Amino acid sequence: MQFLDPRTAKSSTKLYAATVGDLKGARLAYVSNGWMSMNKIGKRIEGPLKTKYGVSEVMFYDVPRNMEPPGGLLDDLARDCDAAIVGIAN
C-alpha cells in the first residue's frame, strides 16, 4: 500500500493520487472518523464492492475526530490491506 501525504511545499509541482487497478480479490480498508455520513456510506458500500467489483474483504477502522490515527494503525493498514477508502476530511 502506498501512503500519500496531502501536504506539499508551495511549489508548482502537481500532485497525482495513485490509482488502484483491478479490485477483484482486494482487501480494502474503510477508515472513518465517525461522521454520520461516512458511517452511512460504509454500511452501504461493502455489498456493492464485493458483488460488483469482486473485493474479497472490507475492513472497517475508526479514528478519533480531529486527532491522528492511533499508534500502529497505518502500519496495520499497510500490512493487511491493498487499498483504503478514507473519509476523514469534511
LUMTIMAR-666339 format. One record per atom (N, C-alpha, C, O, CB): residue in three letters; atom name; x, y, z; residue number from 1. Coordinates in nm, 2 decimals. Glycine has a CB too. Example, Ala and Ser with C-alpha at 12.3 -4.5 7.8 and 13.67 -1.06 7.14 Angstrom:
// residues 2
- ala, N, 1.32, -0.57, 0.78, 1
- ala, CA, 1.23, -0.45, 0.78, 1
- ala, C, 1.32, -0.33, 0.78, 1
- ala, O, 1.42, -0.33, 0.85, 1
- ala, CB, 1.13, -0.45, 0.90, 1
- ser, N, 1.28, -0.22, 0.71, 2
- ser, CA, 1.37, -0.11, 0.71, 2
- ser, C, 1.29, 0.00, 0.79, 2
- ser, O, 1.34, 0.11, 0.80, 2
- ser, CB, 1.41, -0.06, 0.57, 2
***
This chain:
// residues 90
- met, N, 0.09, -0.12, 0.00, 1
- met, CA, 0.00, 0.00, 0.00, 1
- met, C, 0.09, 0.12, 0.00, 1
- met, O, 0.19, 0.12, 0.06, 1
- met, CB, -0.10, 0.00, 0.12, 1
- gln, N, 0.05, 0.22, -0.07, 2
- gln, CA, 0.12, 0.35, -0.08, 2
- gln, C, 0.05, 0.45, 0.00, 2
- gln, O, -0.07, 0.47, -0.02, 2
- gln, CB, 0.15, 0.39, -0.23, 2
- phe, N, 0.12, 0.53, 0.08, 3
- phe, CA, 0.06, 0.64, 0.16, 3
- phe, C, 0.10, 0.77, 0.09, 3
- phe, O, 0.21, 0.79, 0.06, 3
- phe, CB, 0.10, 0.64, 0.31, 3
- leu, N, 0.00, 0.85, 0.06, 4
- leu, CA, 0.02, 0.98, 0.00, 4
- leu, C, 0.01, 1.09, 0.11, 4
- leu, O, -0.10, 1.09, 0.17, 4
- leu, CB, -0.07, 1.00, -0.12, 4
- asp, N, 0.10, 1.18, 0.12, 5
- asp, CA, 0.10, 1.29, 0.21, 5
- asp, C, 0.03, 1.40, 0.14, 5
- asp, O, 0.09, 1.45, 0.04, 5
- asp, CB, 0.24, 1.32, 0.27, 5
- pro, N, -0.08, 1.45, 0.19, 6
- pro, CA, -0.15, 1.56, 0.13, 6
- pro, C, -0.09, 1.69, 0.14, 6
- pro, O, -0.12, 1.79, 0.07, 6
- pro, CB, -0.30, 1.57, 0.18, 6
- arg, N, 0.01, 1.70, 0.23, 7
- arg, CA, 0.08, 1.83, 0.25, 7
- arg, C, 0.19, 1.85, 0.14, 7
- arg, O, 0.25, 1.75, 0.09, 7
- arg, CB, 0.15, 1.84, 0.39, 7
- thr, N, 0.21, 1.97, 0.10, 8
- thr, CA, 0.31, 1.99, 0.00, 8
- thr, C, 0.37, 2.13, 0.02, 8
- thr, O, 0.30, 2.22, 0.07, 8
- thr, CB, 0.25, 1.98, -0.15, 8
- ala, N, 0.50, 2.14, -0.01, 9
- ala, CA, 0.56, 2.27, 0.00, 9
- ala, C, 0.50, 2.36, -0.11, 9
- ala, O, 0.46, 2.30, -0.22, 9
- ala, CB, 0.72, 2.27, -0.02, 9
- lys, N, 0.49, 2.49, -0.10, 10
- lys, CA, 0.44, 2.57, -0.20, 10
- lys, C, 0.53, 2.56, -0.33, 10
- lys, O, 0.64, 2.62, -0.33, 10
- lys, CB, 0.42, 2.72, -0.16, 10
- ser, N, 0.48, 2.49, -0.42, 11
- ser, CA, 0.55, 2.48, -0.55, 11
- ser, C, 0.45, 2.46, -0.66, 11
- ser, O, 0.33, 2.45, -0.64, 11
- ser, CB, 0.65, 2.35, -0.54, 11
- ser, N, 0.51, 2.46, -0.78, 12
- ser, CA, 0.42, 2.45, -0.90, 12
- ser, C, 0.40, 2.30, -0.94, 12
- ser, O, 0.34, 2.27, -1.04, 12
- ser, CB, 0.47, 2.53, -1.01, 12
- thr, N, 0.46, 2.21, -0.86, 13
- thr, CA, 0.45, 2.07, -0.89, 13
- thr, C, 0.31, 2.02, -0.87, 13
- thr, O, 0.26, 2.04, -0.76, 13
- thr, CB, 0.56, 1.99, -0.81, 13
- lys, N, 0.25, 1.95, -0.96, 14
- lys, CA, 0.12, 1.90, -0.95, 14
- lys, C, 0.13, 1.76, -0.88, 14
- lys, O, 0.22, 1.69, -0.90, 14
- lys, CB, 0.05, 1.88, -1.09, 14
- leu, N, 0.03, 1.74, -0.79, 15
- leu, CA, 0.03, 1.61, -0.72, 15
- leu, C, -0.07, 1.52, -0.79, 15
- leu, O, -0.18, 1.57, -0.82, 15
- leu, CB, 0.00, 1.63, -0.57, 15
- tyr, N, -0.04, 1.39, -0.80, 16
- tyr, CA, -0.14, 1.30, -0.85, 16
- tyr, C, -0.16, 1.18, -0.76, 16
- tyr, O, -0.06, 1.13, -0.70, 16
- tyr, CB, -0.09, 1.25, -0.99, 16
- ala, N, -0.28, 1.14, -0.73, 17
- ala, CA, -0.30, 1.03, -0.65, 17
- ala, C, -0.28, 0.90, -0.72, 17
- ala, O, -0.30, 0.89, -0.84, 17
- ala, CB, -0.45, 1.03, -0.59, 17
- ala, N, -0.23, 0.81, -0.65, 18
- ala, CA, -0.20, 0.67, -0.70, 18
- ala, C, -0.34, 0.61, -0.73, 18
- ala, O, -0.44, 0.64, -0.67, 18
- ala, CB, -0.12, 0.58, -0.61, 18
- thr, N, -0.34, 0.53, -0.83, 19
- thr, CA, -0.47, 0.46, -0.87, 19
- thr, C, -0.46, 0.31, -0.83, 19
- thr, O, -0.35, 0.25, -0.83, 19
- thr, CB, -0.50, 0.48, -1.02, 19
- val, N, -0.57, 0.25, -0.81, 20
- val, CA, -0.58, 0.11, -0.78, 20
- val, C, -0.64, 0.05, -0.91, 20
- val, O, -0.73, 0.09, -0.97, 20
- val, CB, -0.68, 0.08, -0.66, 20
- gly, N, -0.57, -0.06, -0.95, 21
- gly, CA, -0.62, -0.13, -1.07, 21
- gly, C, -0.74, -0.22, -1.04, 21
- gly, O, -0.83, -0.17, -0.98, 21
- gly, CB, -0.50, -0.22, -1.12, 21
- asp, N, -0.74, -0.34, -1.08, 22
- asp, CA, -0.85, -0.43, -1.06, 22
- asp, C, -0.87, -0.46, -0.91, 22
- asp, O, -0.78, -0.48, -0.83, 22
- asp, CB, -0.82, -0.57, -1.13, 22
- leu, N, -1.00, -0.45, -0.87, 23
- leu, CA, -1.03, -0.47, -0.73, 23
- leu, C, -1.06, -0.61, -0.69, 23
- leu, O, -1.08, -0.65, -0.58, 23
- leu, CB, -1.15, -0.38, -0.69, 23
- lys, N, -1.07, -0.70, -0.79, 24
- lys, CA, -1.10, -0.84, -0.77, 24
- lys, C, -1.00, -0.90, -0.67, 24
- lys, O, -0.88, -0.90, -0.70, 24
- lys, CB, -1.11, -0.92, -0.90, 24
- gly, N, -1.06, -0.95, -0.56, 25
- gly, CA, -0.97, -1.02, -0.46, 25
- gly, C, -0.90, -0.92, -0.37, 25
- gly, O, -0.83, -0.97, -0.28, 25
- gly, CB, -0.87, -1.10, -0.53, 25
- ala, N, -0.92, -0.79, -0.38, 26
- ala, CA, -0.86, -0.69, -0.30, 26
- ala, C, -0.91, -0.69, -0.16, 26
- ala, O, -1.03, -0.72, -0.14, 26
- ala, CB, -0.87, -0.55, -0.36, 26
- arg, N, -0.83, -0.66, -0.07, 27
- arg, CA, -0.87, -0.63, 0.07, 27
- arg, C, -0.87, -0.48, 0.09, 27
- arg, O, -0.76, -0.42, 0.09, 27
- arg, CB, -0.78, -0.71, 0.18, 27
- leu, N, -0.99, -0.42, 0.12, 28
- leu, CA, -1.00, -0.28, 0.14, 28
- leu, C, -1.02, -0.24, 0.28, 28
- leu, O, -1.09, -0.30, 0.36, 28
- leu, CB, -1.11, -0.22, 0.05, 28
- ala, N, -0.96, -0.13, 0.32, 29
- ala, CA, -0.98, -0.07, 0.45, 29
- ala, C, -1.08, 0.05, 0.43, 29
- ala, O, -1.07, 0.12, 0.33, 29
- ala, CB, -0.85, -0.02, 0.51, 29
- tyr, N, -1.17, 0.06, 0.52, 30
- tyr, CA, -1.26, 0.18, 0.51, 30
- tyr, C, -1.24, 0.25, 0.65, 30
- tyr, O, -1.27, 0.21, 0.75, 30
- tyr, CB, -1.42, 0.13, 0.50, 30
- val, N, -1.18, 0.37, 0.63, 31
- val, CA, -1.13, 0.45, 0.75, 31
- val, C, -1.23, 0.57, 0.77, 31
- val, O, -1.24, 0.65, 0.68, 31
- val, CB, -0.99, 0.49, 0.74, 31
- ser, N, -1.29, 0.58, 0.89, 32
- ser, CA, -1.38, 0.68, 0.91, 32
- ser, C, -1.35, 0.75, 1.05, 32
- ser, O, -1.30, 0.68, 1.14, 32
- ser, CB, -1.53, 0.63, 0.91, 32
- asn, N, -1.38, 0.88, 1.06, 33
- asn, CA, -1.37, 0.94, 1.19, 33
- asn, C, -1.50, 0.96, 1.25, 33
- asn, O, -1.52, 1.05, 1.34, 33
- asn, CB, -1.30, 1.08, 1.17, 33
- gly, N, -1.60, 0.88, 1.22, 34
- gly, CA, -1.72, 0.88, 1.29, 34
- gly, C, -1.83, 0.98, 1.24, 34
- gly, O, -1.94, 0.98, 1.31, 34
- gly, CB, -1.70, 0.91, 1.43, 34
- trp, N, -1.81, 1.05, 1.14, 35
- trp, CA, -1.91, 1.14, 1.09, 35
- trp, C, -2.03, 1.05, 1.04, 35
- trp, O, -2.01, 0.95, 0.97, 35
- trp, CB, -1.86, 1.24, 0.98, 35
- met, N, -2.15, 1.10, 1.07, 36
- met, CA, -2.27, 1.02, 1.03, 36
- met, C, -2.27, 0.98, 0.88, 36
- met, O, -2.31, 0.87, 0.85, 36
- met, CB, -2.39, 1.09, 1.07, 36
- ser, N, -2.23, 1.08, 0.80, 37
- ser, CA, -2.24, 1.05, 0.65, 37
- ser, C, -2.14, 0.93, 0.62, 37
- ser, O, -2.17, 0.85, 0.53, 37
- ser, CB, -2.21, 1.17, 0.57, 37
- met, N, -2.02, 0.93, 0.67, 38
- met, CA, -1.93, 0.83, 0.64, 38
- met, C, -1.97, 0.69, 0.70, 38
- met, O, -1.95, 0.59, 0.64, 38
- met, CB, -1.79, 0.86, 0.70, 38
- asn, N, -2.04, 0.69, 0.81, 39
- asn, CA, -2.09, 0.57, 0.87, 39
- asn, C, -2.20, 0.51, 0.78, 39
- asn, O, -2.21, 0.39, 0.76, 39
- asn, CB, -2.14, 0.59, 1.01, 39
- lys, N, -2.29, 0.60, 0.73, 40
- lys, CA, -2.39, 0.55, 0.64, 40
- lys, C, -2.34, 0.50, 0.51, 40
- lys, O, -2.38, 0.39, 0.46, 40
- lys, CB, -2.49, 0.67, 0.61, 40
- ile, N, -2.24, 0.57, 0.45, 41
- ile, CA, -2.18, 0.52, 0.33, 41
- ile, C, -2.11, 0.39, 0.35, 41
- ile, O, -2.12, 0.30, 0.27, 41
- ile, CB, -2.08, 0.62, 0.27, 41
- gly, N, -2.04, 0.37, 0.46, 42
- gly, CA, -1.97, 0.25, 0.49, 42
- gly, C, -2.07, 0.13, 0.50, 42
- gly, O, -2.03, 0.02, 0.45, 42
- gly, CB, -1.90, 0.26, 0.63, 42
- lys, N, -2.18, 0.15, 0.56, 43
- lys, CA, -2.28, 0.04, 0.56, 43
- lys, C, -2.33, 0.00, 0.43, 43
- lys, O, -2.37, -0.11, 0.40, 43
- lys, CB, -2.40, 0.08, 0.65, 43
- arg, N, -2.34, 0.10, 0.33, 44
- arg, CA, -2.39, 0.07, 0.20, 44
- arg, C, -2.29, 0.03, 0.10, 44
- arg, O, -2.33, -0.04, 0.00, 44
- arg, CB, -2.46, 0.19, 0.15, 44
- ile, N, -2.17, 0.05, 0.12, 45
- ile, CA, -2.07, 0.03, 0.02, 45
- ile, C, -2.01, -0.11, 0.01, 45
- ile, O, -1.96, -0.16, -0.09, 45
- ile, CB, -1.96, 0.13, 0.03, 45
- glu, N, -2.01, -0.18, 0.13, 46
- glu, CA, -1.95, -0.31, 0.14, 46
- glu, C, -2.01, -0.41, 0.04, 46
- glu, O, -1.94, -0.48, -0.03, 46
- glu, CB, -1.96, -0.36, 0.28, 46
- gly, N, -2.14, -0.41, 0.03, 47
- gly, CA, -2.21, -0.51, -0.06, 47
- gly, C, -2.17, -0.49, -0.20, 47
- gly, O, -2.13, -0.58, -0.27, 47
- gly, CB, -2.36, -0.50, -0.04, 47
- pro, N, -2.19, -0.37, -0.26, 48
- pro, CA, -2.15, -0.35, -0.40, 48
- pro, C, -2.01, -0.37, -0.43, 48
- pro, O, -1.97, -0.42, -0.53, 48
- pro, CB, -2.19, -0.21, -0.44, 48
- leu, N, -1.92, -0.33, -0.33, 49
- leu, CA, -1.78, -0.36, -0.36, 49
- leu, C, -1.75, -0.51, -0.37, 49
- leu, O, -1.66, -0.54, -0.45, 49
- leu, CB, -1.69, -0.30, -0.24, 49
- lys, N, -1.82, -0.59, -0.30, 50
- lys, CA, -1.80, -0.73, -0.30, 50
- lys, C, -1.86, -0.79, -0.43, 50
- lys, O, -1.80, -0.87, -0.50, 50
- lys, CB, -1.85, -0.80, -0.18, 50
- thr, N, -1.99, -0.76, -0.45, 51
- thr, CA, -2.07, -0.82, -0.56, 51
- thr, C, -2.03, -0.77, -0.69, 51
- thr, O, -2.02, -0.84, -0.79, 51
- thr, CB, -2.21, -0.81, -0.53, 51
- lys, N, -2.02, -0.64, -0.71, 52
- lys, CA, -1.99, -0.58, -0.84, 52
- lys, C, -1.84, -0.58, -0.88, 52
- lys, O, -1.81, -0.59, -0.99, 52
- lys, CB, -2.05, -0.44, -0.84, 52
- tyr, N, -1.76, -0.55, -0.78, 53
- tyr, CA, -1.62, -0.54, -0.81, 53
- tyr, C, -1.53, -0.65, -0.76, 53
- tyr, O, -1.41, -0.65, -0.79, 53
- tyr, CB, -1.57, -0.41, -0.75, 53
- gly, N, -1.58, -0.75, -0.69, 54
- gly, CA, -1.51, -0.87, -0.65, 54
- gly, C, -1.41, -0.85, -0.54, 54
- gly, O, -1.32, -0.93, -0.52, 54
- gly, CB, -1.43, -0.92, -0.77, 54
- val, N, -1.43, -0.74, -0.46, 55
- val, CA, -1.35, -0.72, -0.34, 55
- val, C, -1.37, -0.84, -0.24, 55
- val, O, -1.48, -0.88, -0.22, 55
- val, CB, -1.38, -0.58, -0.27, 55
- ser, N, -1.26, -0.89, -0.19, 56
- ser, CA, -1.27, -1.01, -0.10, 56
- ser, C, -1.31, -0.97, 0.04, 56
- ser, O, -1.38, -1.05, 0.11, 56
- ser, CB, -1.14, -1.08, -0.10, 56
- glu, N, -1.27, -0.85, 0.08, 57
- glu, CA, -1.29, -0.82, 0.22, 57
- glu, C, -1.29, -0.66, 0.24, 57
- glu, O, -1.20, -0.60, 0.18, 57
- glu, CB, -1.19, -0.88, 0.32, 57
- val, N, -1.38, -0.61, 0.32, 58
- val, CA, -1.38, -0.47, 0.35, 58
- val, C, -1.36, -0.47, 0.51, 58
- val, O, -1.45, -0.51, 0.58, 58
- val, CB, -1.51, -0.39, 0.31, 58
- met, N, -1.25, -0.41, 0.55, 59
- met, CA, -1.23, -0.40, 0.70, 59
- met, C, -1.25, -0.25, 0.74, 59
- met, O, -1.20, -0.16, 0.67, 59
- met, CB, -1.08, -0.44, 0.73, 59
- phe, N, -1.33, -0.23, 0.84, 60
- phe, CA, -1.37, -0.10, 0.89, 60
- phe, C, -1.28, -0.06, 1.01, 60
- phe, O, -1.26, -0.13, 1.10, 60
- phe, CB, -1.51, -0.10, 0.93, 60
- tyr, N, -1.23, 0.06, 1.00, 61
- tyr, CA, -1.14, 0.12, 1.10, 61
- tyr, C, -1.20, 0.26, 1.14, 61
- tyr, O, -1.24, 0.33, 1.05, 61
- tyr, CB, -0.99, 0.13, 1.05, 61
- asp, N, -1.20, 0.29, 1.27, 62
- asp, CA, -1.24, 0.42, 1.32, 62
- asp, C, -1.12, 0.49, 1.38, 62
- asp, O, -1.04, 0.43, 1.44, 62
- asp, CB, -1.35, 0.40, 1.42, 62
- val, N, -1.11, 0.62, 1.35, 63
- val, CA, -1.01, 0.71, 1.41, 63
- val, C, -1.08, 0.82, 1.48, 63
- val, O, -1.19, 0.86, 1.44, 63
- val, CB, -0.91, 0.76, 1.30, 63
- pro, N, -1.03, 0.87, 1.59, 64
- pro, CA, -1.09, 0.98, 1.66, 64
- pro, C, -1.10, 1.10, 1.58, 64
- pro, O, -1.01, 1.13, 1.50, 64
- pro, CB, -1.01, 1.00, 1.79, 64
- arg, N, -1.20, 1.18, 1.60, 65
- arg, CA, -1.22, 1.31, 1.53, 65
- arg, C, -1.11, 1.40, 1.57, 65
- arg, O, -1.08, 1.41, 1.69, 65
- arg, CB, -1.36, 1.37, 1.56, 65
- asn, N, -1.06, 1.48, 1.48, 66
- asn, CA, -0.97, 1.58, 1.50, 66
- asn, C, -0.84, 1.54, 1.56, 66
- asn, O, -0.77, 1.61, 1.63, 66
- asn, CB, -1.03, 1.69, 1.58, 66
- met, N, -0.81, 1.41, 1.55, 67
- met, CA, -0.68, 1.35, 1.61, 67
- met, C, -0.62, 1.26, 1.50, 67
- met, O, -0.68, 1.22, 1.41, 67
- met, CB, -0.71, 1.28, 1.74, 67
- glu, N, -0.49, 1.24, 1.52, 68
- glu, CA, -0.42, 1.15, 1.44, 68
- glu, C, -0.46, 1.00, 1.46, 68
- glu, O, -0.52, 0.98, 1.57, 68
- glu, CB, -0.26, 1.16, 1.46, 68
- pro, N, -0.44, 0.91, 1.37, 69
- pro, CA, -0.48, 0.77, 1.39, 69
- pro, C, -0.40, 0.72, 1.51, 69
- pro, O, -0.29, 0.76, 1.54, 69
- pro, CB, -0.45, 0.69, 1.26, 69
- pro, N, -0.46, 0.62, 1.58, 70
- pro, CA, -0.40, 0.55, 1.69, 70
- pro, C, -0.26, 0.49, 1.64, 70
- pro, O, -0.25, 0.45, 1.53, 70
- pro, CB, -0.49, 0.44, 1.75, 70
- gly, N, -0.17, 0.49, 1.73, 71
- gly, CA, -0.04, 0.43, 1.70, 71
- gly, C, -0.05, 0.29, 1.64, 71
- gly, O, -0.12, 0.21, 1.69, 71
- gly, CB, 0.05, 0.42, 1.83, 71
- gly, N, 0.02, 0.27, 1.53, 72
- gly, CA, 0.03, 0.14, 1.47, 72
- gly, C, -0.08, 0.12, 1.36, 72
- gly, O, -0.07, 0.03, 1.28, 72
- gly, CB, 0.02, 0.04, 1.57, 72
- leu, N, -0.18, 0.21, 1.36, 73
- leu, CA, -0.29, 0.18, 1.26, 73
- leu, C, -0.24, 0.19, 1.12, 73
- leu, O, -0.28, 0.10, 1.04, 73
- leu, CB, -0.40, 0.29, 1.28, 73
- leu, N, -0.16, 0.29, 1.08, 74
- leu, CA, -0.11, 0.30, 0.95, 74
- leu, C, -0.03, 0.17, 0.91, 74
- leu, O, -0.03, 0.13, 0.80, 74
- leu, CB, -0.03, 0.42, 0.93, 74
- asp, N, 0.05, 0.12, 1.00, 75
- asp, CA, 0.13, 0.00, 0.98, 75
- asp, C, 0.03, -0.12, 0.95, 75
- asp, O, 0.06, -0.20, 0.87, 75
- asp, CB, 0.22, -0.02, 1.09, 75
- asp, N, -0.07, -0.13, 1.03, 76
- asp, CA, -0.17, -0.23, 1.02, 76
- asp, C, -0.23, -0.23, 0.88, 76
- asp, O, -0.25, -0.33, 0.81, 76
- asp, CB, -0.28, -0.23, 1.13, 76
- leu, N, -0.27, -0.11, 0.84, 77
- leu, CA, -0.34, -0.09, 0.71, 77
- leu, C, -0.24, -0.13, 0.60, 77
- leu, O, -0.28, -0.20, 0.50, 77
- leu, CB, -0.38, 0.06, 0.69, 77
- ala, N, -0.12, -0.09, 0.61, 78
- ala, CA, -0.02, -0.12, 0.50, 78
- ala, C, 0.00, -0.27, 0.50, 78
- ala, O, 0.02, -0.33, 0.39, 78
- ala, CB, 0.11, -0.05, 0.53, 78
- arg, N, 0.00, -0.34, 0.61, 79
- arg, CA, 0.02, -0.48, 0.61, 79
- arg, C, -0.10, -0.56, 0.57, 79
- arg, O, -0.08, -0.66, 0.50, 79
- arg, CB, 0.06, -0.52, 0.75, 79
- asp, N, -0.22, -0.52, 0.61, 80
- asp, CA, -0.34, -0.60, 0.59, 80
- asp, C, -0.42, -0.57, 0.47, 80
- asp, O, -0.51, -0.64, 0.44, 80
- asp, CB, -0.42, -0.59, 0.71, 80
- cys, N, -0.40, -0.45, 0.41, 81
- cys, CA, -0.50, -0.41, 0.31, 81
- cys, C, -0.42, -0.37, 0.18, 81
- cys, O, -0.30, -0.34, 0.18, 81
- cys, CB, -0.57, -0.28, 0.36, 81
- asp, N, -0.50, -0.38, 0.07, 82
- asp, CA, -0.44, -0.35, -0.06, 82
- asp, C, -0.47, -0.20, -0.10, 82
- asp, O, -0.40, -0.14, -0.18, 82
- asp, CB, -0.50, -0.44, -0.17, 82
- ala, N, -0.58, -0.15, -0.04, 83
- ala, CA, -0.61, -0.01, -0.07, 83
- ala, C, -0.70, 0.04, 0.04, 83
- ala, O, -0.75, -0.04, 0.12, 83
- ala, CB, -0.69, 0.00, -0.21, 83
- ala, N, -0.73, 0.17, 0.05, 84
- ala, CA, -0.81, 0.22, 0.16, 84
- ala, C, -0.90, 0.33, 0.10, 84
- ala, O, -0.87, 0.41, 0.01, 84
- ala, CB, -0.72, 0.28, 0.27, 84
- ile, N, -1.02, 0.33, 0.16, 85
- ile, CA, -1.12, 0.44, 0.14, 85
- ile, C, -1.11, 0.52, 0.26, 85
- ile, O, -1.14, 0.47, 0.37, 85
- ile, CB, -1.26, 0.39, 0.10, 85
- val, N, -1.07, 0.65, 0.25, 86
- val, CA, -1.05, 0.73, 0.37, 86
- val, C, -1.15, 0.84, 0.37, 86
- val, O, -1.15, 0.93, 0.28, 86
- val, CB, -0.91, 0.78, 0.38, 86
- gly, N, -1.24, 0.85, 0.47, 87
- gly, CA, -1.33, 0.96, 0.48, 87
- gly, C, -1.32, 1.04, 0.60, 87
- gly, O, -1.40, 1.03, 0.69, 87
- gly, CB, -1.47, 0.90, 0.47, 87
- ile, N, -1.21, 1.11, 0.61, 88
- ile, CA, -1.18, 1.19, 0.73, 88
- ile, C, -1.17, 1.34, 0.71, 88
- ile, O, -1.14, 1.41, 0.80, 88
- ile, CB, -1.06, 1.14, 0.80, 88
- ala, N, -1.20, 1.38, 0.59, 89
- ala, CA, -1.20, 1.52, 0.56, 89
- ala, C, -1.34, 1.57, 0.53, 89
- ala, O, -1.41, 1.53, 0.44, 89
- ala, CB, -1.11, 1.55, 0.44, 89
- asn, N, -1.39, 1.66, 0.61, 90
- asn, CA, -1.52, 1.71, 0.60, 90
- asn, C, -1.52, 1.86, 0.56, 90
- asn, O, -1.63, 1.92, 0.54, 90
- asn, CB, -1.60, 1.69, 0.72, 90
***
